[in-house]
Amino acid sequence: MTRKLSRRLILTAALTGILAPVAYYAVPARAAEEEGPKKPAKPRADGLAAEANQLTGNEITDAQKDSVKKGLKWLAKRQTDIGNFQTNGYSNHAGISALCGLAFMQHGDLPGRGEYGKEVQNVLDYVLANCTKSGLITSDNSSGPMYGHGFATLFLGEVYGMTGNEEVKEKLQKAVQLIQKTQNAEGGWRYQPQPYDADISVTICQVMALRAARDAGIKVEKEVIDKSIQYVKNCQNMGGDGGFNYMAGQGLGGSGFPRSAAGVAALYYAGVFDGDNVKKGLEYLKAYIPGKGGNGRNEGHYFYGHYYAVQANFLAGGDYWANWYPAIRDELIKNHVADGSWSGDFSEDYATSMALIILQMPNRYLPVYAGKGPGS
């Protein structure tokens, strides 16, 4: 059987419900409860896990499943007829709508397939309708469209990788081209689709989008990725605590939890799985394990920070993941509003989508969150 035919059969099976929905370019994902208990991988000499993105087997609990169920049900009710979400002033935001779509896809649903297949399809229709001729994906009048563009491109990358939809491919290619054209001389990105300045928070959005697109078979220039790695490293306080600044070569408040979580995740998604930069970044994040260290809420951007922190620790594996996930899982469940939502940051829709993505990380239904591991 040829590789092309094999991929097609896997995709067909996924779309007909024979398999859990997984990317046709990835190994089928399995939820933690299906794998059974597993001891964390023994650390290597440099302190990182010998096996990245491995589950312990005890991540999914009855409380977690109940919280996810209520959250997804609440989020589905918030979707409008045109596919976007009621986001308290951010309703016309393709990026936030894309995050809501990713939350449903983390549950195992695809456009038109699964319990929330209708909602995913509606998000896809909305995002596609807001793809401009330049490649920029935007649906609002905000002053920083590259945030939304990054999340929307990530969503399209996951959808294309799991469906092979040619319309999605065309829009995704243009979105990727825009990201590449707007990278600044330092190697990063900022609010506007112009190659002027850069910051770590917008940069991670683009790096992650490029990773998803590349994994789905879309061409991404190696030079762009190499420059992004250098930019992220230049934001890190290697001579200090190992955290990340908001911008390269500038203190601007020094290290902080949200931007440091984004920085470590950016290194992983750019293909850096080894070395002191990753290790020192992970060690910095340890101080913010929910309930055991610093309070991530004190710095603001709580959901944004934990969205990237849970990914970084999952990709790190071993004790990093074994200690982080139960802590953030239990904290999110504790703070779950009775109606099924979470509150904080920009809007309830945004907070809820982020919380659901975090809680469902053990599902590994979205290939980009699972990562490829060293050498990829």
Phi, psi and omega in degrees: 000131180287158180299320181297317180292320179300316179298320182295321180293320178297317180297316180299317179299318181297318184286341179260003175088004180290321176245159169298145183297115180224160180294144181286353178254010185231161173292136181307136181278154176226138178289157184300322184292343179274344187268336183081169183300143178211130179289144177303144181297145179293130181299152175278183181298329181272005176093349179275160183291145177291330178235118180278164176042044176256143181269155178270337179100352181243019183290319187268120180242171178298321179294322178295315181296321179293319180295317178297316181301314180293320181295316179296319180297317179296316183295321180299325180289342182275348183286138180272176181295335181264004172101350179270188185232156181279097191242037172049057180101348179243028185297325178268065184225106182297326182293315179293321177297322178297320178297322177297319177298319179295327177297320177290322179292330175295338176282344179110017183256150179239168177305116179078003183228132177102177183303322179244031179297325178296316181295320179295318179297320180295321176296316180300315179300320181293315180296315179298324180292343182249021173273118183273169181298329181286346184104344179291133177257108182207147181221013181226179181251029182289163182275358182224069186293344184289336172301304181298322180299319180297313179294320180293321178293321175302314179300313180296323179297318178291319179296314181296317180297334184259352182231332183073018181298121184291327177294319178296320180301315181299313180293322181295318180299317179293322179295320178293317179300321179295318178300315182294321181289335185261007175292133183275177185298332179285338181110007181239190181222160174222202192299320186263150178283060181218142184278058181258275181252189184201157171213162187291327186287321176284326182298316180299324179299320182284320179298316180293321178297317179296323180296315180297317180295316180298316179298331180275358176103006179275137182291128176232128183293131180299323181300324179296316180293316180300317179294324180293323178298316180295321179297313181300317179296326179289344178274348187273142177271073184293331179275000182237240186274354179088357177282186185239140172280164177292323180226157182295134175071011182228137178294301180043051181097351180072202181293148178209154184299305184301313183288333177287321175298318178296321181296315179295317178299320180299319178299315179299312184289340175275355176102012178263106183249353185232167170102172184294327181300313180293312184298314181293325177295316179295321179294324177297318182295335181305330182292349184245018174301124183307130177081355184233354183207222180295155181269109181299338181287337184297333183265357184081176179054044184302308184291322177300313181297314182286334174302314179279327181295319181291327176291315181300316181288329176292316179292331176289321179073196177055218182293333179302310180288316183300329179271327187281310189299311180302326182291313180286326176303309183292325179292319179294319178296319179298323183265010181288126179288149185303328182284354178109357184258173168237153180237153179137163180058227188289315185197168178294323180297315179297311181298318181293318179297317179296316180299319180292322177296317179297310183297327184267008179307321180296342179297324180057037179277339178256115185304324184297326181285336181282334179072169182250341179091172182306139178090356182276000000 
